[in-house]
Amino acid sequence: MAKSKKQGGLGFKDISTFNDALLAKLSWRILKNPSCLLARCLIGKYCKEEDFLSIQASKSSSYGWKEQLRPYGPAPKTLKDLKVSDLMLANSTDWDHKKIDTILPFHKQVILQIKPSICNAPDEMVWLKSASGVYTAKSGYKAQGETTITEEAPVPETNIDWLANVWKLKTSEKVKVFLWNSLHDALPVGKQSAIRNIPLTSRCPRCNEVESVAHVLFTCSYAKKVWTLAPLAWRFDPSPVITTRNGQETLRLIPSLHPTGVGPGTLSASICWDLWIFRNHLVFQKRDFTPEETLLKATREAREWTISQDQLPKPQSHANRIAQDPTLDPNRTCMYTDAAWNPESRCAGLAGPSSSHSAPDTSLTSPLMAETLALRSALNSALHRGINTLLIRSDSQNLINLVNAKGRHLEIASLLNDIYLISSLFADVKFKFIPRLDNSRADYVSKQALLMYQT
């Protein structure tokens, strides 16, 4: 149950793992904010003579402090003093391909995808498991959970899409939990009673066959009559259904007929729920219902739930409007930037700083990185030209929003640092998003640069 819903669990937190994630947050605070009161107290008590990353826990250290100092594996002796700068060309921030091939050949592609700063931005510690590079207890818990899963004994892979088959269905939460139990064969049917040596009959109370979860929901003669009467867009034949998973994956894709007023998967989930409820009525209360009554109740419940969801207040969404520029300042230089990225070759054509200039770049992990390189190139070129006031326009809304908010993004962290440093050297610089149609010339130039590089 401590696994995520995507992995087939219920998303409960493992207390021990979550405790480790919270303790790791203390370590992150000591590293990133050593001037805070908590960091000063811990460093003053435990790190008087050594650095936090090299200190060893003493026998008198508290449990919480010992948990901060878990050991890491040592580097090879010949490379223990190796620095990132040792993999670069002399007096440059460009990677030395020959050194990388000699020292770290298996990691060459990953290294080349890192774009070092051209402004000598200071080094900083980042957390690799979050997009912003900042440690959070949530990302730490997730990282520890991934490590635990790899260390555990492998379990048989079921290949069930838990989100699609259960958690994203448009139905009530109790029905979702019921479907989750049914896919895990965790319902108290006769077959499970026999496996656990519980002295109860393992036979179906309706047809006297061995009662499994798939039998109750699909292959029982009673269930077959219900599915035959169900107002689905096309007929569902439960006879060939072997497992609950087969039936669920088929039913969630079948839409309901128009008069029912419910979407795909909602009615079928409700029918499964009521098949189980009426089975329990028969077993424990000796009350039997006809297939028509079961279907009528399931349809009514599905429709009532759908109507109740439609009546809930929905958040108002305001259409994104592009702010119109005021009258352009004739003294302000305007530049257009764009990038064209090929996901197969991981190459990109960059357009900027002027609409007639283009340049290729390689080993790029995403179009966002390509757009950021084009923006940095435009800023750097404008600075060398002696431009003081600048307006840069780009059709990458994510990038423009990130730069205007002075945000962080792990993938392009060094590039953003360069952009912020170079921007501070201008008297005034602005970044504005424009639609692709208004950036057609830069778009054409970037695509031509990519095409020329590939050919």
N, C-alpha and C positions, 0 to 999 in steps of 0.2 A: 504493500500500500504506500510505501515511501517513495516509490518510483513516480516519475511525472506521468500525467495523463497521456501524453504522447507515447510513452513506453509501456502503457498498459496498467499503470498504477492509479491511485486516487489523489496523488499530489500531496500527501501528508509529509511534513518535514521530519527527517531523522534528527532527533534531539542532539545526539553526539556530534554529528556532522555540522549541524547548524551552530553548535557551540564553538567548534573549530573556526567556522567562518567569522563569527563575531570576534573571537580572539585575534584572528588575522587582521581584522580592522584596526585593532590597537597597534599592531606592527606597522600598518600602513600610515597611521597617524604619526607615529614616532619618526618615520622616514620622511614624510611630506610636510609635517608641521611640528618640528622639534621644539618650537618656542611655546607651544601650548602648555597649560599647567600639568596635565597628565603626563605628557612626554618628558617634561623637565623633572617631575618626581621620579619616574621610572629610570630615566637616564642617570639622574643624580644618585640613585640607590644602587643600580646594577652595572652601570657603564662608566664608572669613574676613570678607568685607565684604558679601556679598549672601546673600539667602535661597536655599535649595535650589531652590525652584520658579522662581526668576527668574535664577539664575546661568547664564552662558554658558560652554561648554567652551572651554578655551584650547588652543593648539596642542600644548602639552607634556602635556596630560592623557592618561591611559592609555586604552586601548581600552574597558575595562570602565566607566570613568567617563563617557566620551563616550556610551556606550549608555544611561546613565541619563538623559541630558539631550536626548532627542529633542524637537524643537519641536512645539508645538501651534498650530492655526490661531488667528489673532487675532479678538477680538470686534469687532463694528461700532463705529466711532469714537463714535457718539452714545450707545452703550450700554456703553462700556468700563468705566464706574464703577457700573453698575447692580448693586444688591444684592437679595437675596431680600426683605428687609424693605420695599423700595420697591414691591413688589407686594401689600403688605398694607394694611389700613385703619390709620389713625393710632391709636396706643396700643392696638393689638389684634393678635391672631394670626390673625384671619380674613382670607381673601383678598379683595382689591379687584377685583371682577369687571370694572369699567369699565377699570381700568389694564391688566388682563390682555388684555382685548379690544383695547386700543389697541396694546400693545407686543408681546405674544406670542399673537395670536389662534389660531394653528394648534396651539399647545401648551396650550390652555386646559384641556381635559379631563384631560390628564396632570398639570398643576399642581394642579388641584382635588382630584385623588386623593391628594395629599400632605397629611397631617394634621400641621401644625406643633405644636410643644410648647407647652403652656399654662403650664409651670413655668420658662420661660427656661432650659431645659437647654442646656449649652454645645454649640457646633457641633463637629463632628468629621468627619474624612475617612473615607469608606466606599468599598468596592469594589463596583461595581454588578453584577458578573458572578457573585456568589455570594450565597446566601440569607442568610448571616450578616453580610455586609458586610466580611468580612476577606479580604484577598488571599491566594491560594494559587497555587503554581506550576501546579497542575492547571487552575484556572479561568483563569489567564493564558494558558496554552498553548491552551486551548479558544477563548478570545476572539481570540487572534492567528490561529488556524486559520480562524475564521469570517471574519475580515477578508481573509485570503489568498484564500479561496474566492470572495469577492465581487469581488476585483480580477482574478482569473484570467479567461481567455476562457471564455464559457459552453460547457458540454458538453451533448450531447444527453441529455435526461432519460429514464431508463429506467423510473422508477416501480416499481422492484422493492422489495418489503418484505424487506430483507436479514435482519432479525432473525427474522422469521417463517419465511422460506424456507430459512434456513441456520442461524443461530447459536442459535436457540431450539429447534431440533429435538432430540429426545431420541435422540441417537446419538453415536458416538465422534468425537473431535476430527479424526481423519484423514479421516473421511467428510465432516465439515463443510467442511474445507479443499478436499476434492475437489469438493463441490457448489459452493463458491464459485468454483473454477476453471471448472467447467462453465458456470455462469451468465455468466462473463466470456468464454466461448469461448476459454479459455486451455489447452485440452487438445491434445496433439500429434496431431490427427487428420489424415486425408488432405487435407481442404480447407485447413487451416492450412499444411500443407507446400507446397501449390500456391501459396498467397498469398506465401509467403516464398521461392519459387523453389528449394525443396529437392528434389533429384532422387529423390523417392519417389512411389509410386503414390498418387493421390488417391481411389482406389476402395476400397469396403468389401471386405474379404477374404471375406465371406460371400455377399453378394448383388450385388457388382460395381457398386453405385450410388455416387454421390459421397458420401464419408464426412464428415459433419459431426458435431458433438457431439450435436445432437438426433437425428440418424440412429442413432448408436451406442446411445443410451439409450432411444429410443422407436420410431422408424419402421422400423428394420431388421426384416426378417422374423423373425430370431432373437429380437430384443427383444420383438416382438409376441407370440410364443409364450410367452415368460416371463411377460409381463404377463397373458396369458389364463389361465395356470395359477396366478397369484398369489392367495393366500387373502385377498382384500380384501372389505370389506363389500358393495361393489357393483362391477360390472364396469368396468374402465378400458379405454377404447378409445384407443390411442395414435395411430391413423391420422390424425386431424385436427391433431395436435400440429405446430406450425410451428417454434416456438423452444423451447429448454430451459426458459425461464421459464414458458411455458404449461403444460408437463408438470409442473414442480415445484409450481406453485401449485395444480394440481388434485390431485396425489397426496398432498400433506401434509395434506389435509383428509379423506382417506378412511381410516376406521379399519380395522384388521385384524380378521379373524374371531377368535372367542374362543379356539380351541385354540392359536393361535400365542403368545398371552400377551404381545404387544407393543402399544404405543399407536399413535395416528395419526402417520404420517410416519416412524416408525422402520423399518418393514419396507421401505417404498418407497425410502428412502435407502440401505438395505443392498443392495437389488436393483440400484440404479443403480451402486453401487460395484462389485459383482461382475460386472455386465455389462461394465464397463470392464476389470476384472482379467482376465476370461476372453478379452476381445478381445485384450489384450496377450499372453496365453498363445498364442493362435492366430497372431498376427503374428510374435512373436519366437522361440517355441519349437515352433511347428507342432503344438501340442496343442489338440485340439478337445474340447468338452464339450457334453453335451446340455442343452436348456433345463431339464429336470427337475433335473439336477445343479447348474446355476446357482441355481435357485430354492431347492433344498435347502440349499445352502451359505449363501445370503443369509438364509434363515429361521433357520438354526442360529446364525449370528453375531448376528442381531438379538436372538434370545431369550437368548443367553449374555450379551450386553451388558446387557440389561434386568435379568436376574437378578443380575448383579454389582453393578448400581446399587442394587438393593433390599437387598443385603446390607451396604452401607456404613452405618456408624453415623450415625444422624441426631441432630442436636442436640436436646436435650430442651427442649421449650417449656413453660413454666409458665403456667398459665391466669392471666390478669390478674384479680386480686381487688381489689375496692374496699375499702380499709381502713375499718373501722367507726369512727365517732366515739366517743371516750370520753364520759362524762357531760358534757353541755353546761354550760359555765360560765354561770350566770345573769347575770354581769356582762359577758359578751361579746355584742356585737351581731352578729346574723347577717343577711346580705344575700344575695339570690339575683339573679343577672344572666343575661340571655340576649339574643339578637339574631336577627331574621329578616331575611334578605337576598334581594333580587330580582336575579338576574344580568342581566336584560334592562335594567332601569332603573337598576341599580347604586345602589339606595336600600335603606335598612335601617330597621327599627323596633327601638329599644333598650328593654329592660326593666331598670329599676333607677333609683335605689338601693333602692326598696321595690317589692314585687310589684304595687303599684297605680300606679306611676309609669311613664310611657313617653315616648319622644321619637323623632322621625325623624332620619335623617341621610342625606346624599346624597354622590355621587361616591365610593363605596367599591368597592375593587377585589376584595374577597373576603369570605367569611363570617368569616375569621379577623380581619380588620380591624374588622368590625362587632362581634364579640365583645370585642375589645380596647377599643374605644370604650366599650362598656357597662361593662366592668370599671373603666376609668379614671373614668367618670362616678360609679360607686358609691363609689370611694375618695375622690374630690373632695367628694362630698356628705357622706360620713361625717366628713371632716375639718372641714368648715364647721359641722357639727352639734356638734362638740366631743366626738366619740366617740374613746375611747383604745384600746380593745381591740375587734378586729373579726375576723369570720370571713366570708369571701366564698365563695359556692358558685356554680359554673358547670358547664354540661354540655359545655363545650369542653375536651376532655382535652389537646389540643395546646397550647392557651393556658396552662392551669394548669401543665402540665409545664414549659413555657418560663419562666413567671414564678417558679415554685419553684426552678428551676435558675439563675435570674438570667441566662438566655440572651439571645441576640441574634437578631433576624430583620429583614432589611433592609426588608421591606414595612411593618413596624410599628415601626421603630426609635425614632422620636420618641415614640410612644405608650408603648412599654416604658420609655423613659427617664423619662417622667412617672410611670409606675406605681412605678418603683423610688424616685424622689425623694419621692413622696407617702407611700409605705409607710414610709420612714425617719422620718416625723413622728409615727407612731403608737407607743404604748407596746408594742403587740403586734398583729400582723396576720397572718392565715393565709388561704391559698387552697386550696380543696378541690374536686375533681371529683366530680360526682354524675351519675347516669344521667338521661336525658331525662325518664323517667317521674316522677322525684322533683323535677323542675324544671318541672312542667307549668303552674303558674300564671304563672311568668315567661315561659314559652314562649308562652302564650296572649296575654299582655299585649303582647309584642313583635310578634306577628303582627297583632294588632289595630291597633297603632301604624302598622305598614307599610301595612295596608289603608286606614286613614283618610287617610294621606298620599297614597296613589295615587288615591283616589277624591275 
